[in-house]
Amino acid sequence: MALRRPLAAVCLLLLLVPCCLGTPQYGNGFYYHDMSNGQGNEEIFYNGVHLHVESQQPLVSATRGSSVTLPCHYRYEPELSAPRRTRINYGGFRGRVRLRRSTPGDMSLVIKELRLNDTGRYRCEVIDGVVFPYYSQHGRYHYNFLGAQAACEEQDATLATFEQLFTAWEEGLDWCNAGWLADGTVQYPITTPREGCGGVALGAGLRSYGHRHRLLHRYDAFCFAASLKGTVYFLKHPSNLSFTEAGQACKFDGGHIATVGQIYAGWRLTGLDRCDAGWLADGSVRYPITKARPNCGPGEPGVRSFGFPAHDQKYGVYCYRST
C-alpha cells in the first residue's frame, strides 16, 4: 500500500501598514521616500480639510490560491461638497485585484488567486490632490528651500513629497526644470528623455540632484494642492480686466481672486475646463483645459500659462468662493 503525504494548507500573512510608514519598492527601481505632512498617525491635514485614512485590521491571513481583503477606508472632516474622481495604481497586481467599494470611502483591496510571494507589508494610502511646478515671477531658479515653502503656501499648497511627485510622473508630468521637494531634495520628472533634460541615455523617471543646501542653493518648486473647500470659476464680466480690476471684481462677486494651487485643484479634482485666459492671485495668467481641442493650446490636458504679464494688460479672471 502506498503512503500518501497529507496535504498542507499554506498560510499567507499580509501585514497592512498605515499610511506613511514603510519603504515599498517599485519594479522600475524607484523608491518612495516618505515625509509625514500630517499631525498624527493616519491623518493628513490640508487647507482646512482633514483626510482620515484608516485600516481597522492590521494583520490579515489567508491560504494560497484563495482571496483576501485588505481593509482601507477614508473620510473627510468636514465632508467635501463634491465627489472626487479616483485613480488606482494596481502595479503588478493588475488582473488579480479589485476595490471592494461596499460603502462610501471604502477603498479596501480584494486580491484573488493568492501566491506565496504576495506575503508582505501593504500600505493603505489615499492621495487627494495635484502636483504642479511653480517658479517666481522674477525668473527660474529663484527660491531657496524656505522661499519654495513660502511660495507654495501662498498658492494654497504645500511643497510636494517625493511620493507625490512620483505619482504625478506616473500620470505623465514632464518638466525639465528642477524644483525643491518637502524632504529638501531637488528633483524633476521626465517622461520623454531628451537632450538638456538629463540626456537621452537616461530612461524616463525622476532626475535627482539629491539634498541641496536649504539656504544657499536656488531652484523652482514642486507644489501639492489638495482638496478644495469651495469653488473655482471663471468670472463672467462684460469686459477684460487689469490685474487690480480683476481682484476687485472677484471681491464684488463674493469671493477672491484664485491662487495657482486652487486653479490646479479645480482642474484636476473637479474637471474645471475653460479656454479663456484669466488673472490669478500671483499676477500670472492661466487657463485650465481638461479636454484638449483646437485653439486651446497643446494637444493634452493641463493648465496653460501666459506667464506674468504687465498688470495693466487686460484678461479675464478666475475667482474662488468658499463653500
Backbone bond lengths (Angstrom), bond angles and torsions (degrees), N, CA, C in turn:
res aa  C-N    CA-C-N  psi(-1)  N-CA   C-N-CA  omega(-1)  CA-C   N-CA-C  phi
1 M - - - 1.464 - - 1.524 109.00 -
2 A 1.315 116.13 130.59 1.453 120.67 -179.05 1.520 109.87 -80.04
3 L 1.311 113.25 140.72 1.461 118.92 176.17 1.524 109.79 -87.74
4 R 1.270 117.16 136.05 1.454 122.31 178.15 1.528 110.31 -110.45
5 R 1.310 114.25 129.47 1.464 119.44 179.10 1.527 108.93 -73.40
6 P 1.324 118.29 131.51 1.476 120.19 179.18 1.520 110.75 -64.17
7 L 1.312 115.64 143.86 1.461 121.44 177.77 1.525 109.68 -74.12
8 A 1.300 115.78 137.36 1.460 120.53 -180.00 1.522 109.26 -114.95
9 A 1.306 116.86 129.54 1.470 120.95 175.49 1.524 108.98 -78.62
10 V 1.301 115.90 126.89 1.453 120.90 179.40 1.518 109.05 -91.07
11 C 1.314 115.39 121.75 1.465 120.17 -176.51 1.525 110.43 -97.02
12 L 1.313 115.71 134.61 1.453 121.63 176.41 1.516 109.10 -105.86
13 L 1.311 115.79 138.31 1.464 121.11 174.82 1.521 108.34 -111.83
14 L 1.311 116.81 123.06 1.462 121.80 179.83 1.518 107.59 -118.38
15 L 1.303 116.21 110.26 1.459 121.59 -177.01 1.513 109.72 -91.94
16 L 1.324 116.34 119.34 1.465 121.28 -179.35 1.514 108.92 -90.43
17 V 1.323 115.88 119.76 1.462 121.25 -176.92 1.515 109.33 -97.50
18 P 1.348 119.05 133.13 1.468 120.07 177.68 1.516 111.50 -59.12
19 C 1.325 115.09 159.68 1.466 121.76 -179.08 1.519 111.62 -53.72
20 C 1.340 114.78 141.17 1.458 123.28 173.98 1.511 113.74 75.12
21 L 1.355 118.84 22.02 1.457 122.58 171.04 1.517 108.78 -123.32
22 G 1.333 115.63 154.08 1.458 118.92 176.13 1.509 111.96 86.49
23 T 1.348 115.71 169.51 1.461 121.33 179.74 1.522 108.58 -136.92
24 P 1.328 119.20 79.21 1.447 121.21 -177.08 1.529 111.05 -70.46
25 Q 1.342 116.40 143.59 1.452 120.97 179.20 1.518 109.71 -99.96
26 Y 1.315 116.24 145.18 1.450 122.33 178.22 1.521 109.04 -108.28
27 G 1.312 116.59 151.04 1.444 122.22 -174.18 1.519 114.18 -62.36
28 N 1.318 118.51 -19.99 1.458 120.55 -179.74 1.527 112.09 -88.81
29 G 1.325 117.44 7.80 1.451 120.35 174.45 1.513 114.82 93.36
30 F 1.328 118.71 -4.71 1.454 120.91 179.56 1.526 110.39 -88.48
31 Y 1.303 115.59 153.54 1.454 121.73 177.10 1.518 109.40 -123.03
32 Y 1.312 115.49 149.88 1.459 119.81 167.28 1.522 108.00 -79.64
33 H 1.320 116.80 133.71 1.462 121.38 169.41 1.517 105.70 -111.92
34 D 1.316 115.79 109.56 1.464 119.53 -169.48 1.522 112.06 -82.76
35 M 1.307 114.82 140.92 1.463 122.29 179.54 1.512 106.54 -136.58
36 S 1.308 118.06 112.09 1.456 120.44 -175.28 1.524 110.45 -72.07
37 N 1.350 115.98 123.13 1.463 121.48 174.29 1.522 111.06 -101.30
38 G 1.322 116.59 1.44 1.454 119.21 -170.82 1.509 113.61 -91.61
39 Q 1.299 115.01 -175.77 1.458 122.20 179.01 1.526 109.54 -117.60
40 G 1.304 117.28 28.88 1.453 122.24 -178.59 1.507 109.49 152.63
41 N 1.329 116.58 167.41 1.458 120.33 -177.91 1.515 111.35 -63.26
42 E 1.326 114.69 141.28 1.462 123.03 173.43 1.517 112.85 62.75
43 E 1.327 117.41 25.02 1.459 119.64 177.44 1.519 109.48 -142.47
44 I 1.324 116.59 132.57 1.455 122.06 176.63 1.514 107.51 -121.81
45 F 1.325 116.81 135.51 1.455 120.52 -176.13 1.523 109.67 -116.58
46 Y 1.324 116.60 122.27 1.460 121.51 178.01 1.515 109.99 -138.64
47 N 1.303 116.58 126.18 1.463 122.28 165.81 1.529 113.62 51.35
48 G 1.313 117.78 40.12 1.453 120.48 176.55 1.509 114.69 83.09
49 V 1.333 118.84 1.31 1.463 122.36 179.68 1.528 108.31 -119.74
50 H 1.329 116.60 126.97 1.450 121.30 177.59 1.526 109.30 -92.08
51 L 1.329 116.24 129.68 1.461 122.18 173.38 1.522 107.58 -107.49
52 H 1.333 117.42 110.17 1.454 122.95 179.63 1.531 109.07 -96.43
53 V 1.315 116.27 127.77 1.461 122.10 176.69 1.522 107.48 -119.43
54 E 1.334 116.73 124.48 1.457 121.12 -172.15 1.525 110.94 -132.18
55 S 1.316 115.36 141.52 1.462 121.00 168.85 1.522 107.03 -132.19
56 Q 1.331 115.81 107.68 1.456 120.91 -170.34 1.527 113.22 -75.26
57 Q 1.324 118.36 -17.77 1.457 122.16 -174.66 1.526 109.10 -122.08
58 P 1.339 118.19 95.59 1.465 119.61 -171.68 1.522 115.03 -72.04
59 L 1.343 119.22 -24.59 1.458 121.67 -177.46 1.521 109.70 -122.97
60 V 1.324 116.25 123.83 1.459 122.15 -177.74 1.514 108.28 -124.91
61 S 1.348 117.37 136.93 1.462 121.24 177.83 1.515 110.18 -130.13
62 A 1.320 116.35 153.21 1.466 121.97 179.48 1.519 108.06 -162.13
63 T 1.320 117.51 169.81 1.456 121.89 179.36 1.519 110.65 -97.66
64 R 1.320 115.29 153.01 1.454 121.09 -179.92 1.530 110.37 -59.07
65 G 1.339 115.45 135.97 1.460 121.02 -179.99 1.509 114.21 90.71
66 S 1.339 117.34 -13.70 1.464 120.45 -179.71 1.523 109.72 -91.89
67 S 1.326 115.89 -168.67 1.453 121.91 177.43 1.524 109.26 -115.08
68 V 1.336 115.21 158.19 1.458 119.89 179.22 1.525 108.24 -146.59
69 T 1.318 115.74 150.66 1.462 121.56 177.86 1.524 109.07 -114.18
70 L 1.323 116.00 122.77 1.460 121.59 175.51 1.530 107.68 -96.87
71 P 1.331 118.10 111.33 1.471 120.82 -171.90 1.521 112.77 -72.54
72 C 1.328 115.32 137.67 1.460 121.85 175.86 1.517 108.10 -156.40
73 H 1.315 116.81 125.69 1.457 121.86 178.42 1.529 109.37 -134.00
74 Y 1.331 115.42 149.17 1.452 118.82 175.88 1.524 109.22 -137.21
75 R 1.321 115.05 158.16 1.460 121.47 177.28 1.521 108.44 -156.31
76 Y 1.330 115.57 156.70 1.450 122.24 178.29 1.519 110.17 -108.69
77 E 1.313 116.55 145.52 1.461 122.64 170.08 1.523 108.21 -131.97
78 P 1.333 119.43 116.99 1.473 125.38 -7.30 1.521 110.84 -72.39
79 E 1.325 115.76 165.97 1.457 120.46 179.62 1.526 110.32 -62.45
80 L 1.320 115.96 145.50 1.457 120.69 -179.80 1.522 110.51 -80.27
81 S 1.318 114.89 153.22 1.463 119.75 -176.58 1.523 112.62 -80.56
82 A 1.335 117.37 -19.90 1.464 120.55 -177.59 1.524 109.21 -132.47
83 P 1.340 118.34 142.62 1.466 120.45 179.34 1.524 111.20 -67.94
84 R 1.336 115.31 156.60 1.451 121.35 179.71 1.528 109.92 -105.37
85 R 1.331 114.61 141.33 1.456 119.09 172.58 1.523 109.03 -71.58
86 T 1.337 117.24 146.82 1.459 121.97 -174.54 1.515 110.79 -114.29
87 R 1.312 116.59 134.83 1.455 122.95 172.97 1.514 108.08 -123.67
88 I 1.338 117.51 129.33 1.453 122.62 -178.81 1.517 109.30 -116.32
89 N 1.327 116.46 133.25 1.456 120.99 174.86 1.522 108.21 -105.01
90 Y 1.329 117.56 105.28 1.455 121.92 -176.30 1.523 113.24 -87.11
91 G 1.330 117.91 -16.21 1.456 120.86 179.03 1.518 111.93 55.48
92 G 1.344 116.02 -135.09 1.459 121.27 -177.22 1.514 114.51 -73.32
93 F 1.337 117.98 -3.87 1.464 120.80 179.71 1.528 112.60 -89.09
94 R 1.322 117.05 0.25 1.461 119.74 -176.67 1.532 110.74 -53.36
95 G 1.334 115.88 132.94 1.460 121.48 -178.10 1.507 113.56 94.45
96 R 1.339 117.48 -16.90 1.473 120.84 -179.79 1.519 112.62 -118.48
97 V 1.313 117.84 3.73 1.457 119.23 -175.93 1.523 111.18 -133.00
98 R 1.310 114.78 158.03 1.460 122.22 173.41 1.521 107.62 -154.87
99 L 1.343 116.25 161.29 1.452 121.16 173.89 1.526 109.74 -88.66
100 R 1.323 115.90 139.30 1.470 118.96 -178.28 1.519 111.65 -71.08
101 R 1.335 118.28 -47.40 1.467 124.30 177.07 1.527 113.05 51.47
102 S 1.329 117.29 44.57 1.464 119.90 -178.82 1.525 112.31 -76.13
103 T 1.332 117.09 -26.78 1.457 122.51 179.38 1.525 108.59 -142.28
104 P 1.346 118.02 163.52 1.467 118.87 174.92 1.519 111.33 -56.11
105 G 1.307 117.24 133.93 1.451 121.72 -179.13 1.512 114.88 84.33
106 D 1.328 117.32 1.78 1.469 120.80 179.57 1.528 109.14 -85.28
107 M 1.325 116.77 111.13 1.454 122.09 176.44 1.529 110.73 -114.51
108 S 1.343 116.02 25.01 1.462 120.12 -178.96 1.518 110.73 -61.53
109 L 1.329 115.25 137.99 1.461 121.79 -174.47 1.521 110.09 -100.77
110 V 1.325 116.34 125.87 1.459 122.29 176.52 1.524 108.39 -102.17
111 I 1.338 116.31 119.19 1.465 122.02 178.56 1.526 107.48 -109.31
112 K 1.315 116.55 129.41 1.459 120.38 178.83 1.528 109.80 -110.77
113 E 1.335 114.94 167.19 1.466 121.71 178.25 1.525 111.28 51.16
114 L 1.338 114.65 55.42 1.459 120.46 -175.64 1.524 112.28 -58.77
115 R 1.330 114.46 141.48 1.455 122.17 177.58 1.521 109.26 -116.85
116 L 1.333 116.41 161.70 1.455 119.50 -179.10 1.515 111.77 -60.49
117 N 1.333 116.91 -37.86 1.461 118.22 -177.54 1.527 112.98 -78.33
118 D 1.344 117.86 4.14 1.463 120.24 172.12 1.527 111.61 -77.30
119 T 1.339 117.02 -14.87 1.452 120.73 179.20 1.527 110.47 -61.90
120 G 1.316 117.69 135.83 1.454 120.03 178.09 1.510 112.24 156.73
121 R 1.330 115.08 -166.44 1.458 122.17 179.38 1.523 109.82 -95.25
122 Y 1.310 116.77 135.37 1.452 122.79 177.46 1.521 108.40 -123.70
123 R 1.301 115.59 143.78 1.457 120.30 -177.30 1.522 110.55 -110.59
124 C 1.319 115.66 127.61 1.457 122.39 175.47 1.520 106.96 -87.04
125 E 1.323 117.17 110.19 1.453 120.19 -172.37 1.522 110.41 -138.55
126 V 1.318 116.12 132.88 1.459 122.40 176.28 1.522 107.73 -126.02
127 I 1.320 116.85 122.13 1.464 122.19 178.55 1.524 108.00 -116.49
128 D 1.313 116.48 123.26 1.462 121.26 -178.89 1.518 107.88 -123.98
129 G 1.309 116.89 100.82 1.449 118.70 -179.69 1.515 112.35 166.26
130 V 1.332 115.93 -169.41 1.450 121.26 -176.81 1.526 108.46 -145.25
131 V 1.329 116.32 138.50 1.460 122.60 175.77 1.529 108.51 -94.57
132 F 1.326 116.05 137.08 1.458 119.23 175.89 1.528 109.48 -141.19
133 P 1.334 117.35 143.49 1.461 120.38 175.43 1.521 110.08 -77.11
134 Y 1.325 115.21 145.30 1.461 118.80 -178.82 1.529 109.74 -140.86
135 Y 1.343 115.25 134.41 1.453 120.08 177.24 1.526 109.55 -133.63
136 S 1.320 115.67 161.52 1.452 122.33 -173.82 1.524 111.72 -74.91
137 Q 1.320 115.59 152.78 1.462 120.10 173.98 1.525 111.28 -66.18
138 H 1.331 117.37 -13.87 1.457 121.36 178.17 1.530 112.00 -86.86
139 G 1.339 117.60 -4.01 1.451 120.03 177.13 1.514 112.79 128.56
140 R 1.316 115.61 178.13 1.459 122.41 179.93 1.527 110.85 -73.79
141 Y 1.344 113.84 154.84 1.457 122.46 173.25 1.533 111.28 53.66
142 H 1.318 113.14 55.80 1.471 120.56 -176.15 1.525 111.91 -105.88
143 Y 1.344 118.43 -23.02 1.458 121.27 -169.06 1.526 112.50 -99.76
144 N 1.349 116.59 134.55 1.450 118.53 159.37 1.532 107.25 -80.93
145 F 1.335 117.48 -176.41 1.457 119.62 -173.63 1.530 111.80 -60.80
146 L 1.330 116.55 -45.92 1.471 120.01 -178.78 1.522 111.03 -65.67
147 G 1.333 116.71 -37.58 1.456 119.69 177.06 1.514 112.04 -65.51
148 A 1.341 116.40 -36.65 1.467 120.20 177.86 1.522 110.52 -66.13
149 Q 1.337 116.58 -41.86 1.464 119.69 176.55 1.525 110.88 -57.99
150 A 1.333 115.56 -47.50 1.463 119.90 -178.09 1.523 111.41 -65.26
151 A 1.337 117.05 -39.25 1.460 120.52 -179.72 1.521 111.12 -62.20
152 C 1.331 117.06 -42.99 1.471 119.74 178.67 1.526 110.80 -65.17
153 E 1.336 116.66 -41.89 1.466 119.73 -179.76 1.524 111.22 -62.80
154 E 1.335 116.50 -36.24 1.463 119.92 177.87 1.520 111.76 -65.38
155 Q 1.331 116.50 -23.86 1.464 120.91 178.83 1.529 112.10 -97.96
156 D 1.335 116.11 21.82 1.466 121.88 177.96 1.520 110.80 61.03
157 A 1.341 116.30 44.22 1.459 122.34 -176.89 1.528 108.85 -147.25
158 T 1.317 116.07 -179.57 1.455 122.92 174.34 1.521 108.00 -129.50
159 L 1.340 116.68 162.94 1.454 118.62 172.29 1.523 109.16 -61.06
160 A 1.314 117.19 135.20 1.458 121.83 -179.08 1.518 110.65 -70.55
161 T 1.320 116.40 149.46 1.459 121.53 171.14 1.523 109.32 -85.11
162 F 1.327 116.18 166.73 1.460 119.74 175.34 1.524 110.15 -57.42
163 E 1.324 115.05 -43.08 1.464 120.46 -178.43 1.525 111.36 -59.12
164 Q 1.311 116.79 -43.28 1.459 120.76 -179.74 1.520 111.54 -67.35
165 L 1.328 117.50 -39.76 1.463 120.44 177.07 1.524 110.66 -67.44
166 F 1.318 116.71 -37.99 1.467 120.90 178.03 1.525 110.37 -60.73
167 T 1.334 116.41 -45.19 1.465 120.35 178.33 1.522 110.80 -62.44
168 A 1.338 116.73 -41.82 1.464 120.29 178.74 1.527 110.58 -63.09
169 W 1.336 116.56 -39.22 1.468 119.50 176.69 1.537 110.48 -63.26
170 E 1.326 117.30 -43.39 1.464 120.32 177.31 1.526 111.08 -57.28
171 E 1.327 116.67 -31.84 1.460 121.37 -178.50 1.524 112.63 -87.99
172 G 1.351 116.85 1.87 1.453 119.17 172.25 1.507 116.48 113.15
173 L 1.344 119.33 4.38 1.463 120.19 -179.90 1.527 109.99 -65.83
174 D 1.313 116.67 124.45 1.459 123.41 -179.20 1.521 107.28 -130.42
175 W 1.347 116.34 114.31 1.458 119.84 -174.23 1.520 108.68 -146.49
176 C 1.314 116.46 124.46 1.461 121.41 -170.28 1.521 113.55 -96.35
177 N 1.321 118.28 18.10 1.460 121.85 176.05 1.516 109.18 -119.57
178 A 1.322 116.44 133.84 1.458 121.41 -175.99 1.520 111.17 -75.96
179 G 1.320 115.53 144.01 1.464 120.20 -178.85 1.513 112.21 -141.67
180 W 1.332 115.61 154.62 1.458 122.24 177.94 1.531 110.89 -67.99
181 L 1.338 115.67 145.97 1.461 123.31 169.33 1.520 109.18 -117.28
182 A 1.327 116.39 170.96 1.463 121.21 -172.45 1.524 113.63 -64.72
183 D 1.326 117.84 -23.47 1.465 120.08 -179.03 1.524 113.01 -89.15
184 G 1.331 117.89 6.01 1.447 121.19 179.19 1.511 114.58 86.63
185 T 1.348 117.27 5.00 1.455 120.33 173.49 1.520 109.77 -87.93
186 V 1.328 115.20 163.93 1.461 122.16 177.43 1.521 107.49 -123.05
187 Q 1.341 116.78 123.55 1.454 120.77 -174.44 1.523 109.86 -145.84
188 Y 1.334 115.69 171.56 1.465 119.98 171.17 1.527 109.25 -155.83
189 P 1.352 117.16 148.59 1.468 121.94 -173.65 1.531 111.61 -97.66
190 I 1.334 116.25 132.75 1.456 121.64 179.20 1.529 109.05 -127.54
191 T 1.321 116.17 120.35 1.464 120.68 174.60 1.520 112.08 -98.01
192 T 1.341 117.12 -25.72 1.460 122.09 178.18 1.524 108.92 -121.88
193 P 1.346 119.20 98.54 1.468 121.22 -179.18 1.525 111.55 -57.73
194 R 1.339 115.89 140.72 1.455 121.13 -178.24 1.519 109.46 -162.66
195 E 1.321 115.56 163.06 1.450 121.01 177.90 1.531 109.95 -62.82
196 G 1.322 114.59 143.39 1.452 119.27 -178.94 1.511 113.83 86.04
197 C 1.331 117.28 -8.13 1.470 121.73 179.90 1.528 109.62 -128.67
198 G 1.328 115.35 43.30 1.463 120.42 -177.23 1.508 113.25 96.82
199 G 1.351 117.19 -6.93 1.454 120.92 178.04 1.517 113.30 87.72
200 V 1.318 115.19 166.44 1.466 120.65 -177.99 1.517 111.79 -85.78
201 A 1.341 117.81 -12.30 1.461 119.75 -179.36 1.523 111.79 -73.36
202 L 1.332 117.29 -26.75 1.459 121.56 177.86 1.521 109.67 -84.99
203 G 1.334 115.95 140.56 1.450 120.24 177.72 1.514 111.38 -73.57
204 A 1.318 115.63 173.36 1.462 120.49 175.98 1.524 109.68 -62.95
205 G 1.322 116.28 149.54 1.459 120.47 178.86 1.507 111.58 155.38
206 L 1.326 115.51 -164.82 1.454 121.39 177.54 1.524 109.19 -93.65
207 R 1.314 116.69 120.53 1.457 121.61 174.04 1.528 107.97 -84.73
208 S 1.310 117.63 132.10 1.455 121.05 -174.44 1.518 111.59 -123.99
209 Y 1.353 115.37 134.20 1.463 122.32 170.53 1.522 110.73 -93.82
210 G 1.336 116.67 -0.13 1.450 120.78 -177.01 1.520 111.82 74.09
211 H 1.326 115.79 -163.51 1.462 120.48 177.89 1.519 109.73 -75.63
212 R 1.319 115.22 133.12 1.456 121.10 178.60 1.526 109.63 -116.97
213 H 1.318 116.17 164.69 1.461 120.08 179.49 1.523 108.87 -65.97
214 R 1.322 116.25 125.37 1.468 120.06 -170.55 1.529 113.16 -72.13
215 L 1.313 117.31 -17.67 1.461 119.72 179.99 1.521 113.02 -106.32
216 L 1.327 117.40 -36.16 1.457 120.50 -172.16 1.526 113.63 -87.66
217 H 1.336 117.50 -38.74 1.459 120.33 -174.83 1.527 110.96 -85.05
218 R 1.324 114.89 146.76 1.473 120.31 -174.82 1.528 111.16 -129.69
219 Y 1.327 114.54 132.45 1.463 122.29 -179.41 1.528 108.53 -146.83
220 D 1.328 116.25 -173.57 1.460 120.99 170.51 1.527 108.53 -83.91
221 A 1.314 117.50 -165.73 1.466 122.00 -179.79 1.519 109.99 -134.64
222 F 1.322 116.33 147.33 1.462 121.88 166.52 1.522 107.29 -107.98
223 C 1.319 115.37 116.61 1.462 121.99 -175.95 1.525 110.32 -104.02
224 F 1.327 115.37 156.67 1.460 122.02 178.12 1.517 108.71 -125.76
225 A 1.332 116.27 116.31 1.466 122.16 177.74 1.520 109.01 -103.64
226 A 1.298 117.12 131.58 1.464 121.65 -175.79 1.516 110.99 -110.79
227 S 1.312 115.37 -155.54 1.462 122.61 -169.58 1.521 113.54 -54.45
228 L 1.321 115.46 137.61 1.458 122.15 175.02 1.520 110.15 -88.09
229 K 1.298 116.14 138.09 1.464 120.64 171.61 1.522 107.83 -111.64
230 G 1.317 114.72 51.75 1.444 120.95 -177.40 1.513 110.04 174.90
231 T 1.314 117.11 -161.71 1.458 122.52 -174.19 1.516 110.28 -130.06
232 V 1.343 116.03 132.46 1.463 122.54 171.79 1.527 107.38 -100.03
233 Y 1.334 116.86 133.62 1.464 118.75 -177.07 1.525 109.74 -150.99
234 F 1.338 114.61 154.86 1.460 120.80 173.84 1.524 107.94 -85.73
235 L 1.315 115.54 123.70 1.466 120.08 -175.76 1.527 110.52 -76.88
236 K 1.319 115.48 123.25 1.463 120.12 174.89 1.530 108.57 -76.79
237 H 1.329 115.52 118.97 1.460 120.41 -175.63 1.521 108.48 -138.90
238 P 1.318 118.56 146.31 1.478 120.60 -177.02 1.520 113.94 -59.13
239 S 1.350 117.73 -27.00 1.460 119.80 -176.93 1.520 109.75 -145.24
240 N 1.337 115.77 163.84 1.450 119.79 173.68 1.531 110.36 -70.07
241 L 1.345 115.63 163.48 1.447 120.96 -167.94 1.525 111.45 -132.68
242 S 1.323 116.00 151.15 1.460 119.81 167.87 1.524 108.20 -74.60
243 F 1.322 116.91 172.10 1.460 119.98 -178.94 1.531 111.07 -60.44
244 T 1.322 117.73 -45.60 1.468 120.79 179.25 1.516 111.17 -63.35
245 E 1.322 116.89 -43.91 1.469 120.48 178.53 1.522 111.44 -63.85
246 A 1.325 117.04 -34.21 1.466 120.83 -179.83 1.524 110.79 -63.89
247 G 1.339 116.73 -46.00 1.460 119.76 178.46 1.518 111.79 -61.64
248 Q 1.328 117.04 -40.46 1.459 120.92 179.19 1.523 111.52 -66.12
249 A 1.344 116.70 -37.43 1.463 120.32 -178.78 1.523 111.17 -66.46
250 C 1.326 117.06 -40.29 1.467 119.94 177.99 1.530 110.36 -64.83
251 K 1.329 115.95 -41.77 1.459 119.82 179.74 1.526 110.53 -63.57
252 F 1.316 117.28 -41.02 1.459 121.48 178.55 1.532 110.87 -64.71
253 D 1.350 116.52 -28.38 1.467 121.48 -179.96 1.531 112.62 -84.38
254 G 1.324 116.93 2.84 1.465 119.92 177.41 1.509 114.88 93.17
255 G 1.323 118.33 13.53 1.453 120.74 179.77 1.514 110.67 -136.72
256 H 1.319 115.81 -148.78 1.458 120.95 173.60 1.519 107.81 -147.90
257 I 1.309 115.86 163.92 1.450 120.07 -178.24 1.535 109.41 -64.54
258 A 1.320 117.23 135.32 1.466 122.05 -172.67 1.516 111.16 -71.74
259 T 1.332 115.83 150.64 1.457 121.97 173.44 1.521 109.54 -87.24
260 V 1.326 115.62 169.40 1.466 119.83 176.95 1.523 110.18 -63.81
261 G 1.341 116.96 -40.97 1.463 119.68 177.90 1.511 112.55 -60.58
262 Q 1.324 116.94 -38.12 1.461 120.14 -179.37 1.517 112.17 -69.32
263 I 1.348 117.87 -37.99 1.465 117.95 180.00 1.532 110.48 -71.48
264 Y 1.344 117.31 -34.61 1.463 119.53 175.75 1.529 110.30 -66.51
265 A 1.332 117.29 -42.85 1.461 119.86 178.29 1.524 110.82 -64.25
266 G 1.335 117.07 -40.97 1.460 119.73 176.98 1.510 112.02 -62.51
267 W 1.335 116.37 -40.66 1.469 120.83 178.33 1.515 111.32 -64.58
268 R 1.321 116.68 -49.10 1.459 120.39 -173.37 1.519 113.46 -79.32
269 L 1.321 118.08 -41.45 1.460 121.44 -170.40 1.522 113.75 -93.92
270 T 1.328 117.76 -25.48 1.471 119.47 -177.79 1.524 113.09 -121.59
271 G 1.338 117.52 2.31 1.460 119.92 176.97 1.512 114.76 75.95
272 L 1.340 118.09 27.09 1.465 121.28 179.84 1.529 109.33 -59.88
273 D 1.340 116.66 124.84 1.462 122.56 -175.33 1.522 107.97 -139.91
274 R 1.337 115.94 114.72 1.462 119.58 -177.68 1.524 109.22 -153.70
275 C 1.324 115.99 126.72 1.463 121.01 -176.82 1.531 110.65 -95.58
276 D 1.325 115.58 42.49 1.463 121.67 179.39 1.519 108.83 -129.41
277 A 1.327 117.03 125.72 1.459 121.28 179.12 1.518 110.14 -72.46
278 G 1.331 116.18 136.91 1.458 119.77 -178.17 1.515 112.30 -144.83
279 W 1.334 114.45 151.65 1.463 121.26 177.66 1.521 111.28 -65.54
280 L 1.352 115.22 147.88 1.459 122.94 170.10 1.523 108.73 -124.20
281 A 1.332 115.91 171.09 1.463 120.85 -169.88 1.518 114.10 -64.18
282 D 1.336 118.41 -24.84 1.459 120.33 -178.79 1.524 112.49 -86.02
283 G 1.328 117.43 2.83 1.457 120.96 -178.85 1.510 113.92 88.85
284 S 1.333 116.74 5.75 1.465 119.76 174.85 1.524 109.84 -89.41
285 V 1.326 115.89 164.89 1.461 122.71 176.87 1.520 107.70 -123.34
286 R 1.328 116.61 125.12 1.465 121.65 -175.41 1.521 109.54 -145.46
287 Y 1.358 114.33 170.63 1.466 119.29 170.84 1.528 108.97 -154.90
288 P 1.359 117.34 145.99 1.466 122.23 -174.00 1.532 112.16 -99.48
289 I 1.329 115.93 133.47 1.468 121.23 179.29 1.525 109.38 -127.11
290 T 1.327 116.98 118.96 1.464 120.86 174.70 1.524 111.89 -99.99
291 K 1.335 116.74 -25.22 1.469 121.73 176.85 1.524 107.85 -121.35
292 A 1.341 115.32 102.71 1.462 119.70 -177.33 1.526 110.35 -62.85
293 R 1.335 116.35 141.93 1.456 122.02 -178.19 1.521 108.95 -157.92
294 P 1.317 117.53 164.41 1.467 120.34 -178.68 1.525 111.86 -58.00
295 N 1.335 114.47 146.48 1.466 123.18 176.85 1.525 113.63 67.32
296 C 1.338 116.67 17.23 1.473 121.17 177.28 1.523 110.71 -127.52
297 G 1.313 117.18 35.28 1.449 120.66 175.98 1.509 113.60 90.46
298 P 1.341 117.47 -159.01 1.471 122.64 -176.18 1.527 112.94 -59.30
299 G 1.325 114.48 172.22 1.459 119.87 -173.90 1.507 115.12 -86.53
300 E 1.324 118.86 19.54 1.456 120.49 176.87 1.528 109.13 -135.47
301 P 1.337 117.78 157.93 1.466 120.52 179.52 1.524 111.22 -62.11
302 G 1.333 115.66 157.45 1.455 119.99 177.04 1.507 111.28 161.87
303 V 1.324 115.41 176.82 1.464 121.67 173.27 1.518 107.09 -101.08
304 R 1.321 116.68 111.51 1.468 122.20 -178.18 1.534 109.68 -79.02
305 S 1.320 115.83 146.02 1.459 120.21 -178.44 1.518 111.47 -124.97
306 F 1.328 115.94 135.88 1.455 123.53 171.86 1.527 110.96 -98.08
307 G 1.337 117.35 7.47 1.451 120.50 -177.36 1.521 111.72 77.60
308 F 1.344 116.11 -146.46 1.458 122.24 -176.18 1.531 109.22 -119.97
309 P 1.328 117.38 85.14 1.476 119.74 -179.16 1.535 111.56 -68.80
310 A 1.323 115.89 166.58 1.464 120.37 172.29 1.520 109.71 -59.43
311 H 1.323 116.90 141.68 1.464 121.18 -172.63 1.522 113.99 -66.69
312 D 1.309 117.57 -14.73 1.462 118.09 179.11 1.528 112.62 -89.72
313 Q 1.328 117.14 -3.38 1.455 118.90 175.75 1.527 110.17 -72.54
314 K 1.335 115.81 159.11 1.461 120.29 -171.47 1.531 111.54 -109.60
315 Y 1.326 115.52 126.69 1.462 122.97 176.38 1.524 108.08 -144.44
316 G 1.338 114.40 179.10 1.450 119.38 169.85 1.528 108.99 -78.69
317 V 1.339 116.76 -165.32 1.458 120.14 179.84 1.532 109.67 -150.75
318 Y 1.328 116.08 143.45 1.459 122.33 173.04 1.517 107.87 -103.29
319 C 1.326 115.46 127.39 1.468 122.11 -177.87 1.519 109.64 -110.80
320 Y 1.316 114.13 162.95 1.472 122.02 176.42 1.528 108.79 -130.71
321 R 1.313 115.14 128.57 1.463 119.98 178.34 1.515 108.89 -123.84
322 S 1.343 117.45 125.65 1.455 121.66 179.58 1.523 110.78 -67.02
323 T 1.338 115.04 147.19 1.460 119.95 176.88 1.515 109.97 -77.56
